[in-house]
Amino acid sequence: MSATAAPAWRELDIDKLFLGFCLFVPLTALTIFFAYPLLTVVTRSLTEADGGIGIGNYIRILNAPSFWRATVNSLVMSLSTTAAVLMCGLVVAYAVHRCKVPGRALLLGAVSLPLLAPSLVQGLGLIFLLGRNGIVTKTTGLDINIYGFWGLLIANGLYALPQAVLIIGAALRAADARIYEAAEILGTSGFRKFVDITLPNIKFGLLSAGFIVFTVTITDFGNAATIGGDYAILATEIYNQVVGQMNFNLGAVVGILLLLPTILSFYLERVASQRQFGSVSDSAVPLVPTFTPKRDVPMTLAAWLVALLPVVTVAIVIYGSFVWLWPYRFDLTLKHYAVKVAGGYDPLWTTVQISIVAGVIGSLMLFALGFSLQRLPRHIVKPIYFLCLLPAAVPGLVLGLAYIFAFNVPGLPVYALYGTATLLAICNVTHYWTQGFLTTMTGLRQVPPTLEESAACLGASLPRLVRDVIVPSMAPTLVSVFFFMFMRSMVTLSAVIFLITASVSVASVSIMRLDEAGFTSQAAAYATCTMGIVVVASVLMRACLWALKRKQ
Amino acid sequence: MKVWNALALSLLLSGAAHAGTVTAYTALEEDEIADYTAAAKKALPDIDLKVLRLSTGELGARILAEASNPQHDVIWGWAVTNTMDPRILSLLEPYKAKGAEKLAAPYHAADDKWFAATGYMAAFCVNNERVKAKGLPVPKDWEDLLDPKFKGEVVMPNPVSSGTGYLQIVGILQQMGEEKGWKFLKDLDANVAQYIKSGSRPCKAARAGEFAVGTSLAFAAVQSVTEGFPVTMVIPAKGAGYELEASALMKSAKNKADAQRFLDWTLSPEAASIYGKYKEIVTTAGYKPSADSIKAGLPADVTKALLPIDFAKSAKERDAILERWQKEIGR
């Protein structure tokens, strides 16, 4: 960077320009690809059957007893899932980042499995295990009824857990060993250290994780359809209206009402995080956990216990894909891998491309936005922050259809994207924006502000600061955001199903089509291939990153 | 700017229809689409046939969402109850396909906006092993499912989310009459373990041994039997509800001549000869049911197994029926 040699006034301009660019690009993208489509949903929700504008749809929905039943169910489900997942997520993240447990990467990989598993896998796996004719049910002779509240709680929990671990992990990653040492000298017990130092430090991460778990649970439809039985929730209400009865406008009402809990939790979170404990200082000494049997043995057991369920769930589906006819004939076969219908394996390659693009766009945009938000006054940050929390609250089904309303408009410049793979990638970035955003923000909070200040005092321009100070300390978070976007894009279904065309399709749609056509084992085989590709691609990309780091 | 314009233009061009391209939106089943498309491409080599397959409900959401600028030229094989929605009909252009004149009256619209070459019907998937283990009789008709022994062993599709679920209850209501029909549905509810979101899922749940009986589609039952599952297909003895698969020309079709030629082909004897491989209901003359479906227990003359369904009535009453179902039965 030659800019460092330039006079101070030019430096300032470059800094401002850079900051403006970092803010402008993601914000414009978010406006075009999220706020605008969301606005079409609002419009639809206010469009009545006769074409007039009014609140008739809202009155109709609010007067339906089924809506209130679903609301209560949804709230109960989401709150229980949040409580359970935060507890398990904290156990896993704490074990990985603050304890000396064997096989940390393996443990993280194990709980992350549901992120890279197509939704079919989770439902199928749980039914194979715990269904009325499932393996556990048959071998133990227990009368388990998984369809309904408990099945849904487990499935939602499995799906939300890695997202919680991602965010809590970003908060736990940074710690100042000196504080813990001081506490040690003062004779503080391990438990008190956890309650008085660790918890206040990761409060922001915990709140963000809780918010994400609550929101993804309340908007998820896939699990409810496979394993939810008759447990009606708001997401199924939307499905009933939109897909069952071709009534998008009424579905849109429920979609808009689903934003309310998000608005509420946004407010609660802001109130709570105003009393945030001081973040990590520049002279922090990284905390390297030493082996403490009293803490680490139970933590290892607890963390692996949590990780066991996702592993078994995925493993049994993979096994099922090699079995002749589940659950009647257990001879092994490869025949289910010869997929001839539903577009064969071609969509899988399209999906890999889409997912890499989504990962790159997503992590760069989020980093740029997070970076610029940290340097802006609070009153500007607040509304942007709020906008960034909303995408998680929009069910995929609503987002996908909103994209049709918003972009299938000849004459708009963005119409050029309609029906392309690019729009699928963009849709995925939008769909998972909030999770990436919160992870990035949590990570950025852990970059010592004084370190930046001293770099600035030494005359480093902002671009240089990013390169030399922030990116290095943010690298693990950036990478995890990239992989999160990549993995979800590989398997997400709910939004993209409305954006595929006769020529551009993705793997998750092929899996669903195989399953719908009754070829359950082929669907499982296709899902296994998809997961295999995600794993191989992740390992390759991690190897590249590692090589790059070594070269530096 | 120039670069962007060029890029946008190239994207537009690649997205636009070439002469000879026909885009069809369909809810037909996966393997049959592959077979039909291959045959259609052979018969109409100059047409580049592009097919998007979605389930009935999702296709409806998609077509309506795209209504201001439809991306397809024809609807090919989509539930007639959905096609008769006024919002869909307003998108269609009347076209009398070659061969449509030979179809019986219920199988095409009076104003030629749609015709149906094929259809599907309701059937039970009964899991032989579970029935044996639980000491249950094999049901022959809907009434048999009222037996208290079936408590918690019957799964049905939810009519609110599934077209199959709707056709099943319409069949019951139109066969038994309003009053008796609703009473029957309420009595049956006592035995129903759950109302599943899609029409083929009850059969999948039954074939996996999760439940003894899944009320589903004959297609799903035949497919399960062929795959080797211990499943018996039962077609309700007094008649089964059914649905027609309608095809139609879009007003907005960019390439009407070719779209019409494709629609003509779907009624051709050649197409009919393949329908028999997959379909229980074929409205055109000259087809034979497949060996698989006969083996699975489909009667040779399916028309006798069908209830006389009034589709116009079932489309018109849909909202009212579903509202009542949700109020009195829905969970």
Boltz contact constraints between the chains, C-beta under 6 A:
constraints:
  - contact:
      token1: [A, 66]
      token2: [B, 326]
      max_distance: 6.0
  - contact:
      token1: [A, 131]
      token2: [B, 210]
      max_distance: 6.0
  - contact:
      token1: [A, 132]
      token2: [B, 210]
      max_distance: 6.0
  - contact:
      token1: [A, 133]
      token2: [B, 208]
      max_distance: 6.0
  - contact:
      token1: [A, 133]
      token2: [B, 209]
      max_distance: 6.0
  - contact:
      token1: [A, 133]
      token2: [B, 210]
      max_distance: 6.0
  - contact:
      token1: [A, 147]
      token2: [B, 194]
      max_distance: 6.0
  - contact:
      token1: [A, 225]
      token2: [B, 197]
      max_distance: 6.0
  - contact:
      token1: [A, 229]
      token2: [B, 194]
      max_distance: 6.0
  - contact:
      token1: [A, 230]
      token2: [B, 194]
      max_distance: 6.0
  - contact:
      token1: [A, 230]
      token2: [B, 331]
      max_distance: 6.0
  - contact:
      token1: [A, 239]
      token2: [B, 161]
      max_distance: 6.0
  - contact:
      token1: [A, 240]
      token2: [B, 160]
      max_distance: 6.0
  - contact:
      token1: [A, 240]
      token2: [B, 161]
      max_distance: 6.0
  - contact:
      token1: [A, 242]
      token2: [B, 61]
      max_distance: 6.0
  - contact:
      token1: [A, 243]
      token2: [B, 57]
      max_distance: 6.0
  - contact:
      token1: [A, 243]
      token2: [B, 58]
      max_distance: 6.0
  - contact:
      token1: [A, 243]
      token2: [B, 61]
      max_distance: 6.0
  - contact:
      token1: [A, 244]
      token2: [B, 57]
      max_distance: 6.0
  - contact:
      token1: [A, 244]
      token2: [B, 160]
      max_distance: 6.0
  - contact:
      token1: [A, 244]
      token2: [B, 161]
      max_distance: 6.0
  - contact:
      token1: [A, 246]
      token2: [B, 60]
      max_distance: 6.0
  - contact:
      token1: [A, 246]
      token2: [B, 64]
      max_distance: 6.0
  - contact:
      token1: [A, 325]
      token2: [B, 228]
      max_distance: 6.0
  - contact:
      token1: [A, 341]
      token2: [B, 30]
      max_distance: 6.0
  - contact:
      token1: [A, 341]
      token2: [B, 31]
      max_distance: 6.0
  - contact:
      token1: [A, 341]
      token2: [B, 34]
      max_distance: 6.0
  - contact:
      token1: [A, 342]
      token2: [B, 30]
      max_distance: 6.0
  - contact:
      token1: [A, 401]
      token2: [B, 65]
      max_distance: 6.0
  - contact:
      token1: [A, 404]
      token2: [B, 65]
      max_distance: 6.0
  - contact:
      token1: [A, 404]
      token2: [B, 66]
      max_distance: 6.0
  - contact:
      token1: [A, 408]
      token2: [B, 66]
      max_distance: 6.0
  - contact:
      token1: [A, 408]
      token2: [B, 69]
      max_distance: 6.0
  - contact:
      token1: [A, 410]
      token2: [B, 69]
      max_distance: 6.0
  - contact:
      token1: [A, 416]
      token2: [B, 8]
      max_distance: 6.0
  - contact:
      token1: [A, 416]
      token2: [B, 11]
      max_distance: 6.0
  - contact:
      token1: [A, 416]
      token2: [B, 12]
      max_distance: 6.0
  - contact:
      token1: [A, 419]
      token2: [B, 15]
      max_distance: 6.0
  - contact:
      token1: [A, 498]
      token2: [B, 62]
      max_distance: 6.0
  - contact:
      token1: [A, 502]
      token2: [B, 23]
      max_distance: 6.0
  - contact:
      token1: [A, 502]
      token2: [B, 50]
      max_distance: 6.0
  - contact:
      token1: [A, 502]
      token2: [B, 51]
      max_distance: 6.0
  - contact:
      token1: [A, 502]
      token2: [B, 52]
      max_distance: 6.0
  - contact:
      token1: [A, 513]
      token2: [B, 30]
      max_distance: 6.0
  - contact:
      token1: [A, 516]
      token2: [B, 55]
      max_distance: 6.0
  - contact:
      token1: [A, 517]
      token2: [B, 29]
      max_distance: 6.0
  - contact:
      token1: [A, 517]
      token2: [B, 30]
      max_distance: 6.0
  - contact:
      token1: [A, 518]
      token2: [B, 220]
      max_distance: 6.0
  - contact:
      token1: [A, 518]
      token2: [B, 223]
      max_distance: 6.0
